[in-house]
Structure formats: C-alpha cells, structure tokens
C-alpha cells in the first residue's frame, strides 16, 4: 500500500516558477531566455508557472505566486536577478531555486571583486584599474599602466552593456561617461589580443565543465548587438580549435574559477587565450543566456547534454542543495 502511495507522489508534477523580466537593462534578453526555457521544460514532469517581473521591479504579484510553486528558476539577467538580490528573497522565503546562491551571485556579478578573488587564488586575469563615482582619472594615467588600447566597463553589468573600447583621450572620456550610466563603480582593463573562449560549468559540490567554444566577433568586440540581436555579429566554433592540452586547461580553470567564486548550479566562464598559450579569465556569468544563439546551452548540447536534459539537471541540483541546507542547524542548543 505504501509503495502505491509513493508511486502516486512521484507522478505529481513539480511546479516550476520561471521568474524573468525585472529591473535590468537586460530585461529583453531575460524574456527571450525565459521563453526558450519554458518551451524546453519537460511538460510531463513539470507544471510551468511564468512569473514576469515588470521593469519597475514590482514583486507583489510574484509573492502571491510563490506560495503555489515548488522551485524557482530565476532567469533575470543582470541587476536585481543575477546579483544575489532575488536569491536572498527566495532563500528567506524558504524556496529552492536554480543557480548560484546569494554570495556566489553577488561575487560573480561584481567584476572588480571577482577579479580580485580570482587573482588571489592564482587564476590569471587581465590587468585592471577600479574607479569609483566622483574619482578622476586621465587617459594618460590609464594608458601608462594598461597600454594605449583599453576597455571600460561598469563593474556590475552583463551582456556587454555599457562596455566601450577606447584608444585615445576623447574615446576614453566618452567610455567613462557611458560606463557610469550603469554603475557607480567602473573597471578599466587592458586590451588582450587572443581568442575569446567560453566554457560552461554545471554542478554543486562536484562541478563539471563542457567542451569549450570560441567566439569570433565580426567587429571590435563581442557587443550586446552581436550577442543577442545580430545573428551574423559573431562566428561560433564549437568545439574551439585548440589542442587537447589547452582544452583540458580551460576546463580545469573553469571549474576552479567556479568554485573560487562560490558558484553553484550553473555558470559560464569566459576566457582570453593568448597566442603563447596563456589563459586569462575574463568573467563568470551565473545566469547565462538561454536564447537560441546563447553559448551556455550550445556548449552543453555539443557535450551531449541537450537542453531538456540540461534543465532537468539544473532543477535536480537546486533541489539537492535545498535538501542539504535544510539539514543545517539554525538554532544553538543552549537557546532551544
């Protein structure tokens, strides 16, 4: 009799709340990513509940819906979704969720902090300078340390939003103004000549890395337009045309970076590979894109994990972490 009851329980569909949209400059990309995830989720296993967050960030409707779901799949790229904000709300609400936790999300989002931690762990990154709102820095100062060609980026932004390439005083001033539109902290990086490589990571305590892929931008760098709008904005090579030794090095470094930055579930690690074989981590994305041309699902598909199975695994990892956290003590024995 008990076996029959258990069987009935197992047949019950897991209610997945896919949260997307949000108060972010990557709002539109979030919508496209969520649409692809919702379409790919196995409807025999899951009841999908769409939770669209307006640009105002209003979560009133979301709080009501959260009571009717078993697990949340956050697909809000950038601010208020990938930075630990919604992860904190979900953890406080006692809901399991896909992807990195509060700390891993916050660290991964902040390019300044993540680069410092990677560097401290012995993982090479491009040389950079951090500038805060109100501080002044000249192109002469920057170029003396980083070289004549530099990249200016908001410290907390994704999808190449607010990023500019500058090679003179005029372009640098424009780039700084553009970056500060999106964040109160900006990083200025040296320009690296080499291949742009991406590697997907999947897992919690024992993460694994996908086959790496190469991105060849058609103009300048891998911009927002090339990533999401212009299908011809970049060429993709999956797997990347590099030696077996380099592939192994990329995969090992991707997993190490993932763990150093306290990530869980999923992450896409972006690299620069120099001609001399030097490998530098550019950044990690804890909620990578899931559009039709996004690298994260493409890399796993090339690694023999199709999207439907990938989503199953991500949900499984989220539930695994949640159950593990439920066993932790939150009350001291002397206060009980």
Residue frames relative to the residue before (quaternion, step in Angstrom):
aa qw qx qy qz dx dy dz
X 1.0000 0.0000 0.0000 0.0000 0.00 0.00 0.00
X 0.6531 0.5228 -0.3021 0.4571 3.57 1.00 -0.90
X 0.6236 0.5479 -0.3280 0.4510 3.55 1.09 -0.79
X 0.6491 0.5220 -0.3129 0.4564 3.58 1.00 -0.85
X 0.6490 0.5161 -0.3134 0.4628 3.57 0.98 -0.85
X 0.6382 0.5229 -0.3191 0.4663 3.54 1.03 -0.86
X 0.6330 0.5439 -0.3220 0.4470 3.55 1.01 -0.83
X 0.6501 0.5155 -0.3108 0.4638 3.56 0.99 -0.80
X 0.6391 0.5314 -0.3178 0.4563 3.55 1.05 -0.82
X 0.6642 0.5195 -0.3005 0.4457 3.53 0.98 -0.86
X 0.6481 0.5264 -0.3141 0.4519 3.58 1.15 -0.58
X 0.5338 0.6306 -0.4075 0.3891 3.57 1.24 -0.33
X 0.4346 -0.7144 0.4873 0.2518 3.56 -0.81 0.98
X 0.4274 -0.6732 0.5441 0.2608 3.53 -1.09 0.80
X 0.3231 -0.7605 0.5337 0.1800 3.58 -0.80 1.01
X 0.1173 -0.8185 0.5624 0.0002 3.54 -0.44 1.33
X 0.1745 -0.7766 0.5984 0.0909 3.58 -0.73 1.07
X 0.1383 -0.7926 0.5913 0.0550 3.59 -0.41 1.20
X 0.1320 -0.8150 0.5636 0.0254 3.57 -0.42 1.29
X 0.1302 0.8088 -0.5574 0.1347 3.57 -0.70 1.05
X 0.5983 0.5285 -0.4433 0.4077 3.55 -1.34 0.23
X 0.2879 0.8291 -0.4651 0.1159 3.53 -0.53 -1.20
X 0.6044 -0.5701 0.4446 0.3347 3.49 -1.43 0.25
X 0.4502 0.6704 -0.4489 0.3826 3.54 0.42 1.26
X 0.5422 -0.6067 0.4648 0.3491 3.55 -1.19 0.54
X 0.6617 0.4722 -0.3020 0.4980 3.59 1.29 -0.21
X 0.1919 0.8356 -0.4909 0.1546 3.56 1.27 0.47
X 0.7004 0.4852 -0.2820 0.4409 3.59 0.76 -1.05
X 0.6502 0.5134 -0.3179 0.4611 3.58 1.01 -0.82
X 0.6005 0.5642 -0.3418 0.4519 3.55 1.09 -0.74
X 0.6484 0.5250 -0.3104 0.4557 3.57 0.97 -0.90
X 0.6715 0.4917 -0.2941 0.4699 3.59 0.92 -0.90
X 0.6382 0.5257 -0.3166 0.4648 3.59 0.98 -0.87
X 0.6697 0.5060 -0.2939 0.4573 3.57 0.89 -0.96
X 0.6213 0.5524 -0.3354 0.4431 3.57 1.00 -0.84
X 0.6817 0.4827 -0.2842 0.4707 3.59 0.96 -0.88
X 0.6385 0.5197 -0.3220 0.4674 3.58 1.04 -0.77
X 0.6570 0.5152 -0.3044 0.4586 3.58 0.90 -0.95
X 0.6548 0.5169 -0.3006 0.4623 3.56 0.99 -0.84
X 0.7367 0.4509 -0.2267 0.4500 3.58 0.97 -0.90
X 0.5379 0.6360 -0.4139 0.3673 3.62 1.12 -0.48
X 0.4975 -0.6748 0.4696 0.2770 3.57 -0.95 0.95
X 0.2991 -0.7993 0.4990 0.1503 3.58 -0.35 1.26
X 0.5593 0.5797 -0.3943 0.4422 3.59 1.27 -0.18
X 0.7321 0.4081 -0.2122 0.5024 3.58 1.21 -0.61
X 0.8243 0.2361 -0.0647 0.5105 3.54 1.00 -0.87
X 0.2537 -0.6771 0.6607 0.2014 3.48 -1.32 0.57
X 0.2135 -0.8193 0.5248 0.0880 3.57 -0.44 1.21
X 0.0844 -0.7772 0.6233 0.0179 3.55 -0.89 1.03
X 0.2718 -0.7806 0.5462 0.1360 3.57 -0.54 1.18
X 0.0553 -0.7839 0.6183 0.0080 3.57 -0.89 0.99
X 0.0855 -0.8201 0.5658 -0.0047 3.54 -0.16 1.33
X 0.1754 -0.7769 0.5997 0.0775 3.56 -0.79 1.07
X 0.4352 -0.7166 0.4872 0.2445 3.57 -0.75 1.08
X 0.6788 -0.4938 0.3633 0.4042 3.54 -1.30 0.28
X 0.6020 0.5650 -0.3506 0.4421 3.57 1.19 -0.47
X 0.4443 -0.7074 0.4379 0.3323 3.57 1.28 -0.35
X 0.3542 0.7588 -0.4798 0.2618 3.59 1.26 0.26
X 0.1105 -0.8270 0.5509 0.0174 3.59 -0.62 1.19
X 0.3040 0.7894 -0.4928 0.2039 3.59 1.22 0.24
X 0.6771 0.4711 -0.2816 0.4902 3.54 0.92 -0.95
X 0.6234 0.5687 -0.3298 0.4233 3.54 1.04 -0.84
X 0.6364 0.5440 -0.3350 0.4323 3.62 0.94 -0.87
X 0.6568 0.5055 -0.3100 0.4657 3.60 1.01 -0.79
X 0.6754 0.4986 -0.2907 0.4591 3.56 0.96 -0.89
X 0.5844 0.6145 -0.3674 0.3820 3.59 1.05 -0.75
X 0.6164 0.5631 -0.3420 0.4312 3.59 1.14 -0.56
X 0.7233 0.4440 -0.2294 0.4766 3.58 1.22 -0.44
X 0.6855 0.4723 -0.2925 0.4706 3.59 1.23 0.16
X 0.4641 -0.6910 0.4971 0.2450 3.54 -1.30 0.51
X 0.8004 0.0017 0.0503 0.5973 3.58 1.07 -0.71
X 0.2957 -0.7613 0.5556 0.1560 3.57 -1.10 0.74
X 0.1610 -0.7472 0.6383 0.0912 3.54 -1.09 0.81
X 0.1660 -0.8087 0.5558 0.0975 3.63 -0.08 1.24
X 0.0007 0.7865 -0.6170 0.0258 3.57 -0.87 0.98
X 0.3839 0.6934 -0.5052 0.3415 3.57 1.04 0.84
X 0.2239 -0.7917 0.5575 0.1110 3.56 -0.38 1.23
X 0.8124 0.2965 -0.2014 0.4599 3.55 -1.14 0.64
X 0.8458 -0.1907 0.1401 0.4781 3.54 -1.28 -0.56
X 0.8416 0.1840 -0.1866 0.4723 3.54 -1.19 0.82
X 0.7490 0.3222 -0.2260 0.5330 3.58 1.22 0.25
X 0.7788 0.2825 -0.1320 0.5442 3.53 1.01 -0.89
X 0.6516 0.5623 -0.2903 0.4184 3.58 1.28 -0.10
X 0.6666 -0.5105 0.2968 0.4549 3.59 1.25 0.25
X 0.4850 0.6963 -0.4217 0.3194 3.58 1.26 -0.26
X 0.7491 0.3696 -0.2222 0.5029 3.58 0.65 -1.08
X 0.5796 0.5812 -0.3738 0.4319 3.58 1.15 -0.57
X 0.6369 0.5263 -0.3179 0.4652 3.57 1.07 -0.78
X 0.6404 0.5248 -0.3154 0.4636 3.57 1.00 -0.86
X 0.6882 0.4897 -0.2823 0.4548 3.56 0.91 -0.96
X 0.6457 0.5093 -0.3204 0.4701 3.57 1.00 -0.79
X 0.6467 0.5141 -0.3080 0.4718 3.57 0.99 -0.85
X 0.6856 0.4803 -0.2647 0.4788 3.57 1.13 -0.73
X 0.4587 -0.7110 0.4288 0.3167 3.60 1.27 -0.12
X 0.5032 0.6460 -0.4229 0.3880 3.56 1.14 0.67
X 0.4156 -0.6760 0.5362 0.2876 3.61 -0.94 0.79
X 0.0148 -0.8085 0.5883 -0.0071 3.58 -1.08 0.66
X 0.5441 -0.6298 0.4662 0.3001 3.52 -1.24 0.63
X 0.7787 0.3789 -0.2661 0.4235 3.56 -1.14 0.69
X 0.7782 -0.3632 0.2573 0.4430 3.52 -1.40 -0.11
X 0.5120 -0.6395 0.4854 0.3054 3.54 -1.25 0.52
X 0.7974 -0.3105 0.2167 0.4699 3.55 -1.29 -0.26
X 0.7218 0.4509 -0.2578 0.4574 3.58 0.72 -1.07
X 0.6734 0.5027 -0.2999 0.4516 3.58 0.85 -0.95
X 0.6401 0.5248 -0.3162 0.4636 3.56 1.05 -0.79
X 0.6801 0.4971 -0.2893 0.4545 3.57 0.87 -0.98
X 0.6642 0.4986 -0.3015 0.4683 3.58 0.93 -0.88
X 0.6789 0.5119 -0.2923 0.4378 3.56 0.87 -0.98
X 0.6568 0.5268 -0.3046 0.4453 3.56 1.09 -0.70
X 0.7177 0.4330 -0.2422 0.4886 3.58 1.05 -0.78
X 0.3363 -0.7858 0.4874 0.1784 3.59 -0.26 1.29
X 0.6202 0.5503 -0.3364 0.4466 3.58 1.08 -0.69
X 0.7131 0.4487 -0.2540 0.4750 3.58 0.75 -1.08
X 0.6644 0.5142 -0.3152 0.4415 3.59 0.88 -0.91
X 0.6575 0.5065 -0.3131 0.4616 3.60 0.98 -0.80
X 0.6289 0.5311 -0.3328 0.4600 3.57 1.03 -0.75
X 0.6794 0.4886 -0.2865 0.4664 3.59 0.95 -0.90
X 0.6332 0.5263 -0.3269 0.4639 3.57 1.01 -0.80
X 0.6559 0.5207 -0.2967 0.4589 3.54 0.94 -0.96
X 0.6546 0.5181 -0.3012 0.4609 3.56 0.99 -0.87
X 0.6932 0.4626 -0.2641 0.4855 3.57 1.15 -0.66
X 0.5869 -0.6150 0.3560 0.3880 3.58 1.26 0.13
X 0.5197 0.6048 -0.4247 0.4286 3.58 1.25 0.40
X 0.4218 -0.7451 0.4631 0.2288 3.57 -0.65 1.14
X 0.0133 -0.7623 0.6470 -0.0081 3.55 -1.10 0.85
X 0.6192 -0.5254 0.4139 0.4113 3.57 -1.25 0.31
X 0.5436 -0.5990 0.4680 0.3559 3.59 -1.13 0.62
X 0.0334 0.8274 -0.5563 0.0699 3.61 -0.91 0.87
X 0.2435 -0.7197 0.6307 0.1583 3.51 -1.40 0.32
X 0.2447 -0.7640 0.5792 0.1449 3.58 -1.00 0.82
X 0.0680 -0.7955 0.6021 0.0007 3.56 -0.91 0.97
X 0.2389 -0.7763 0.5703 0.1224 3.58 -0.93 0.96
X 0.6538 -0.5134 0.3859 0.4001 3.53 -1.25 0.53
X 0.7553 0.3373 -0.2708 0.4924 3.58 -0.84 0.98
X 0.6232 0.5176 -0.3394 0.4779 3.57 1.23 -0.38
X 0.2575 -0.7587 0.5777 0.1559 3.55 -1.15 0.58
X 0.0755 0.7738 -0.6250 0.0706 3.53 -1.02 0.86
X 0.3158 -0.7791 0.5175 0.1596 3.58 -0.90 0.91
X 0.6297 -0.5218 0.4183 0.3953 3.52 -1.28 0.39
X 0.6057 0.5679 -0.3452 0.4376 3.58 1.09 -0.72
X 0.6608 0.5018 -0.2997 0.4708 3.59 0.96 -0.88
X 0.6831 0.5055 -0.2731 0.4509 3.53 0.93 -1.00
X 0.6992 0.4854 -0.2749 0.4471 3.57 0.79 -1.05
X 0.5909 0.5757 -0.3633 0.4329 3.58 1.16 -0.60
X 0.7415 0.3931 -0.2144 0.4997 3.57 1.04 -0.77
X 0.8135 0.3138 -0.1231 0.4739 3.57 0.88 -0.97
X 0.5881 -0.5586 0.3888 0.4370 3.59 1.22 -0.28
X 0.6794 -0.5419 0.3214 0.3761 3.59 -1.25 0.37
X 0.7388 0.3195 -0.2055 0.5567 3.60 1.13 -0.58
X 0.0501 0.8133 -0.5732 0.0868 3.57 -0.70 1.11
X 0.3102 -0.7094 0.5951 0.2153 3.54 -1.35 0.29
X 0.1776 -0.7726 0.6048 0.0759 3.55 -0.97 0.93
X 0.0115 0.8327 -0.5480 0.0787 3.58 -0.69 1.15
X 0.4702 -0.5893 0.5477 0.3629 3.59 -1.13 0.52
X 0.5062 -0.6715 0.4375 0.3186 3.61 -0.88 0.83
X 0.7917 0.2156 -0.1024 0.5623 3.58 1.07 -0.75
X 0.5118 0.5808 -0.4767 0.4166 3.54 0.17 1.30
X 0.2070 -0.7909 0.5646 0.1136 3.56 -1.17 0.51
X 0.7619 0.4034 -0.2777 0.4239 3.53 -1.39 -0.12
X 0.5951 -0.6130 0.3345 0.3977 3.57 1.18 0.67
X 0.3497 0.7384 -0.5002 0.2869 3.61 1.22 0.39
X 0.8394 0.1791 -0.1521 0.4901 3.57 -0.88 1.00
X 0.5430 0.6218 -0.3972 0.4008 3.58 1.28 0.10
X 0.0106 -0.7976 0.6026 -0.0255 3.57 -0.97 0.91
X 0.3199 -0.6986 0.6063 0.2051 3.52 -1.27 0.55
X 0.0248 -0.8176 0.5748 -0.0237 3.59 -0.83 0.95
X 0.0700 -0.8145 0.5757 0.0144 3.55 -1.05 0.80
X 0.7613 0.2000 -0.1853 0.5883 3.57 1.27 0.35
X 0.7462 -0.4318 0.2811 0.4217 3.56 -1.35 0.20
X 0.6683 0.5136 -0.2963 0.4493 3.58 0.91 -0.93
X 0.6868 0.4755 -0.2794 0.4735 3.58 0.90 -0.96
X 0.6231 0.5512 -0.3340 0.4432 3.57 1.07 -0.74
X 0.6519 0.5159 -0.3102 0.4611 3.59 0.91 -0.90
X 0.6560 0.5052 -0.2965 0.4760 3.56 0.98 -0.89
X 0.6588 0.5239 -0.3001 0.4489 3.58 0.99 -0.89
X 0.6383 0.5256 -0.3152 0.4657 3.58 1.00 -0.84
X 0.6574 0.5070 -0.3006 0.4695 3.58 0.92 -0.92
X 0.6512 0.5186 -0.3080 0.4605 3.58 0.99 -0.84
X 0.6789 0.5017 -0.2946 0.4479 3.59 0.86 -0.94
X 0.6873 0.4909 -0.2820 0.4552 3.59 0.99 -0.84
X 0.4892 0.6277 -0.4424 0.4134 3.59 1.26 0.01
X 0.7754 0.3849 -0.1570 0.4753 3.56 1.12 -0.75
X 0.8071 0.0563 -0.0297 0.5869 3.60 1.19 -0.29
X 0.4691 -0.6683 0.5004 0.2882 3.56 -1.24 0.44
X 0.7152 0.3154 -0.2277 0.5807 3.56 1.34 0.08
X 0.0889 -0.8098 0.5799 -0.0085 3.56 -0.85 1.02
X 0.1787 -0.7615 0.6064 0.1433 3.55 -1.09 0.63
X 0.2039 -0.7539 0.6172 0.0954 3.53 -1.12 0.82
X 0.0928 -0.8388 0.5363 -0.0103 3.57 -0.57 1.18
X 0.5296 -0.5786 0.5089 0.3546 3.51 -1.27 0.46
X 0.4529 -0.6542 0.5245 0.3030 3.58 -1.15 0.59
X 0.1993 -0.7891 0.5740 0.0896 3.58 -0.82 1.03
X 0.2564 -0.7442 0.5975 0.1528 3.55 -0.89 0.95
X 0.4952 0.6384 -0.4701 0.3553 3.54 -0.66 1.10
X 0.6680 -0.4851 0.3755 0.4212 3.55 -1.31 -0.08
X 0.3249 -0.7071 0.5918 0.2102 3.55 -1.17 0.70
X 0.0387 -0.8223 0.5651 -0.0544 3.54 -0.46 1.30
X 0.0936 -0.7855 0.6090 0.0574 3.56 -1.07 0.75
X 0.0641 -0.7898 0.6100 0.0012 3.55 -1.07 0.81
X 0.3002 -0.7654 0.5459 0.1615 3.58 -0.85 0.97
X 0.1532 -0.7768 0.6066 0.0719 3.56 -1.09 0.78
X 0.0600 -0.7971 0.6004 -0.0251 3.55 -1.06 0.88
X 0.6248 0.5608 -0.3931 0.3749 3.58 -0.81 0.95
X 0.4086 -0.6714 0.5543 0.2738 3.53 -1.39 0.06
X 0.8342 0.1329 -0.0505 0.5328 3.58 -0.03 -1.27
X 0.7881 0.1789 -0.0921 0.5818 3.60 1.12 -0.63
X 0.0403 -0.8515 0.5228 0.0071 3.62 0.51 1.16
X 0.2085 -0.7556 0.6094 0.1194 3.54 -1.22 0.61
X 0.3372 -0.7440 0.5472 0.1829 3.57 -1.22 0.54
X 0.4705 -0.6773 0.5021 0.2605 3.54 -1.15 0.72
X 0.6372 -0.4103 0.4415 0.4803 3.50 -1.36 -0.22
X 0.3871 -0.7263 0.5036 0.2625 3.66 -0.81 0.83
X 0.1952 -0.7689 0.5986 0.1109 3.53 -1.23 0.55
X 0.3347 -0.7371 0.5515 0.2012 3.55 -1.22 0.48
X 0.2030 -0.7525 0.6159 0.1151 3.54 -1.11 0.80
X 0.0871 -0.7858 0.6117 0.0266 3.56 -0.84 1.01
X 0.2355 -0.7944 0.5444 0.1309 3.62 -0.09 1.27
X 0.4406 -0.7072 0.4898 0.2566 3.56 -1.02 0.79
X 0.8029 0.1089 -0.0763 0.5811 3.58 1.20 -0.36
X 0.8841 0.0050 -0.0184 0.4670 3.56 -0.91 1.01
X 0.7232 -0.3250 0.2783 0.5421 3.55 0.16 -1.34
X 0.6597 -0.5241 0.3772 0.3845 3.55 -1.35 0.22
X 0.0810 -0.8586 0.5061 -0.0103 3.56 0.29 1.34
X 0.7192 -0.4086 0.3453 0.4434 3.54 -1.40 0.09
X 0.6620 0.5190 -0.2978 0.4513 3.57 0.93 -0.95
X 0.6728 0.4958 -0.2926 0.4646 3.58 0.95 -0.91
X 0.6614 0.5287 -0.3012 0.4386 3.58 1.08 -0.73
X 0.8655 0.1722 -0.0149 0.4702 3.55 0.81 -1.02
X 0.7515 0.4093 -0.2192 0.4686 3.59 1.08 -0.58
X 0.7795 0.2962 -0.1426 0.5332 3.56 0.72 -1.12
X 0.3232 -0.7773 0.5108 0.1744 3.60 -0.36 1.23
X 0.7071 0.4027 -0.2461 0.5266 3.56 1.27 -0.40
X 0.4075 0.7527 -0.4374 0.2758 3.56 1.28 0.26
X 0.7953 0.0601 -0.0293 0.6026 3.55 1.24 -0.38
X 0.3438 -0.7016 0.5859 0.2150 3.52 -1.28 0.52
X 0.2011 -0.7858 0.5763 0.0996 3.58 -0.99 0.85
X 0.0882 -0.7705 0.6297 0.0437 3.54 -1.00 0.87
X 0.1103 0.7830 -0.5978 0.1322 3.54 -0.44 1.28
X 0.4595 -0.3061 -0.8038 0.2217 1.54 -1.07 2.27
X 0.6235 -0.5205 0.4168 0.4081 3.55 -1.28 0.31
X 0.4370 -0.7029 0.5001 0.2546 3.55 -1.04 0.80
X 0.3671 0.6829 -0.5316 0.3410 3.53 0.28 1.37
X 0.6550 -0.5325 0.3643 0.3933 3.57 -1.25 0.33
X 0.6540 -0.5089 0.3858 0.4054 3.57 -1.29 0.36
X 0.6235 0.5523 -0.3282 0.4456 3.56 1.09 -0.76
X 0.6669 0.4885 -0.2932 0.4802 3.57 1.00 -0.88
X 0.6088 0.5496 -0.3490 0.4533 3.60 1.03 -0.78
X 0.6613 0.5059 -0.2985 0.4665 3.56 0.93 -0.94
X 0.6459 0.5239 -0.3088 0.4614 3.57 1.01 -0.87
X 0.6390 0.5240 -0.3145 0.4671 3.58 0.99 -0.87
X 0.6836 0.4954 -0.2869 0.4527 3.57 0.84 -1.00
X 0.6642 0.5010 -0.3017 0.4656 3.58 0.93 -0.87
X 0.6734 0.4895 -0.2922 0.4708 3.57 0.97 -0.86
X 0.6139 0.5515 -0.3419 0.4495 3.59 1.07 -0.74
X 0.6728 0.4835 -0.2876 0.4805 3.57 0.92 -0.92
X 0.6453 0.5198 -0.3222 0.4577 3.58 0.97 -0.83
X 0.6543 0.5059 -0.3059 0.4715 3.60 0.93 -0.91
X 0.6165 0.5608 -0.3193 0.4511 3.57 1.02 -0.89
X 0.7153 0.4443 -0.2479 0.4790 3.56 0.91 -0.94
X 0.6205 0.5499 -0.3376 0.4456 3.60 1.00 -0.83
X 0.7418 0.4062 -0.2134 0.4891 3.57 0.99 -0.87
X 0.4894 -0.7174 0.3948 0.2998 3.57 1.32 0.39
X 0.3341 0.7589 -0.4901 0.2687 3.57 1.06 0.77
X 0.0997 -0.7755 0.6218 0.0446 3.53 -1.29 0.48
X 0.7696 0.3692 -0.2594 0.4518 3.54 -1.24 0.41
X 0.7728 -0.2701 0.2392 0.5221 3.52 0.07 -1.31
X 0.1405 0.7708 -0.6165 0.0775 3.52 -1.29 0.40
X 0.1960 -0.7484 0.6188 0.1364 3.55 -1.16 0.62
X 0.1747 -0.7953 0.5759 0.0721 3.55 -0.65 1.13
X 0.1939 -0.7974 0.5671 0.0704 3.56 -0.76 1.11
X 0.1270 -0.8217 0.5555 0.0053 3.54 -0.90 1.04
X 0.2302 -0.6622 0.6725 0.2372 3.48 -1.49 0.08
X 0.1118 -0.7794 0.6143 0.0521 3.57 -0.90 0.94
X 0.2773 -0.7846 0.5383 0.1333 3.56 -0.51 1.24
X 0.6679 -0.5143 0.3641 0.3961 3.56 -1.26 0.39
X 0.6878 0.4843 -0.2810 0.4620 3.58 1.10 -0.67
X 0.6228 -0.5755 0.3244 0.4192 3.59 1.32 0.10
X 0.4682 0.6695 -0.4495 0.3612 3.59 1.27 -0.11
X 0.1698 -0.7927 0.5828 0.0569 3.55 -0.93 0.97
X 0.0482 -0.8022 0.5950 -0.0145 3.58 -0.77 1.09
X 0.3662 -0.7017 0.5626 0.2388 3.57 -1.00 0.83
X 0.2918 -0.7513 0.5676 0.1678 3.56 -0.88 0.96
X 0.7485 -0.2826 0.2113 0.5615 3.59 0.79 -1.03
X 0.3024 -0.7043 0.5956 0.2402 3.53 -1.37 0.03
X 0.1950 -0.7525 0.6176 0.1194 3.56 -1.11 0.73
X 0.2603 -0.8105 0.5089 0.1276 3.58 -0.52 1.16
X 0.7277 0.1685 -0.1814 0.6397 3.58 1.30 -0.21
X 0.1029 -0.8395 0.5321 0.0393 3.57 0.30 1.24
X 0.6465 -0.5419 0.3769 0.3824 3.54 -1.24 0.42
X 0.1572 -0.7689 0.6130 0.0913 3.54 -1.20 0.64
X 0.2946 0.7427 -0.5407 0.2631 3.58 1.06 0.74
X 0.7045 -0.4726 0.3185 0.4230 3.60 -1.27 0.15
X 0.7544 0.3274 -0.2091 0.5291 3.60 1.19 -0.42
X 0.4069 0.7233 -0.4667 0.3057 3.61 1.25 0.29
X 0.5202 -0.6888 0.4261 0.2709 3.53 -1.01 0.89
X 0.5960 0.6015 -0.3924 0.3592 3.64 0.90 -0.74
X 0.7315 0.3813 -0.2658 0.4988 3.66 0.66 -0.92
X 0.6080 0.5645 -0.3565 0.4297 3.60 1.09 -0.64
X 0.6599 0.5139 -0.3018 0.4576 3.57 0.99 -0.87
X 0.6796 0.4656 -0.3024 0.4795 3.60 0.98 -0.74
X 0.5951 0.5500 -0.3652 0.4583 3.57 1.09 -0.62
X 0.6605 0.4880 -0.2894 0.4917 3.57 1.06 -0.83
X 0.6847 0.4447 -0.2665 0.5123 3.58 1.25 -0.46
X 0.5637 -0.6622 0.3296 0.3676 3.55 1.34 0.52
X 0.5721 0.4888 -0.4374 0.4924 3.55 1.05 0.85
X 0.2310 -0.7991 0.5396 0.1301 3.63 -0.13 1.24
X 0.7196 -0.4861 0.2892 0.4028 3.56 -1.23 0.52
X 0.6580 0.5190 -0.3302 0.4343 3.62 0.85 -0.88
X 0.6788 0.4657 -0.2762 0.4960 3.59 1.05 -0.77
X 0.6031 0.5636 -0.3411 0.4497 3.56 1.11 -0.72
X 0.6662 0.4946 -0.2944 0.4743 3.58 0.94 -0.90
X 0.6008 0.5512 -0.3460 0.4642 3.59 1.06 -0.75
X 0.6838 0.5007 -0.2791 0.4516 3.55 0.89 -1.01
X 0.6476 0.5230 -0.3180 0.4538 3.59 0.98 -0.84
X 0.6482 0.5014 -0.3030 0.4865 3.57 1.04 -0.79
X 0.6310 0.5361 -0.3128 0.4653 3.56 1.04 -0.85
X 0.6611 0.5079 -0.2978 0.4650 3.59 0.97 -0.88
X 0.6363 0.5308 -0.3218 0.4582 3.57 1.05 -0.78
X 0.6725 0.4870 -0.2885 0.4768 3.58 0.95 -0.88
X 0.6144 0.5591 -0.3245 0.4523 3.56 1.10 -0.80
X 0.6748 0.4840 -0.2875 0.4772 3.58 0.91 -0.93
X 0.6435 0.5413 -0.3174 0.4383 3.57 0.94 -0.91
X 0.6681 0.4959 -0.2958 0.4693 3.58 0.91 -0.93
X 0.6331 0.5313 -0.3188 0.4640 3.57 1.07 -0.78
X 0.6792 0.4930 -0.2857 0.4626 3.58 0.97 -0.89
X 0.6076 0.5764 -0.3477 0.4215 3.58 1.14 -0.61
X 0.6498 0.5266 -0.3042 0.4560 3.57 1.24 -0.47
X 0.5380 0.6332 -0.4002 0.3865 3.58 1.26 -0.22
X 0.4500 -0.6745 0.5141 0.2797 3.57 -1.18 0.59
X 0.1199 -0.8016 0.5844 0.0396 3.57 -0.91 0.94
X 0.7154 0.3413 -0.2296 0.5647 3.56 1.34 0.10
X 0.4045 -0.7048 0.5255 0.2521 3.60 -0.86 0.93
X 0.5839 -0.6320 0.3853 0.3335 3.58 -0.93 0.91
X 0.6659 0.5242 -0.3037 0.4353 3.60 1.08 -0.69
X 0.6883 0.4559 -0.2774 0.4913 3.58 1.26 -0.28
X 0.5240 0.6502 -0.4135 0.3630 3.59 1.24 -0.07
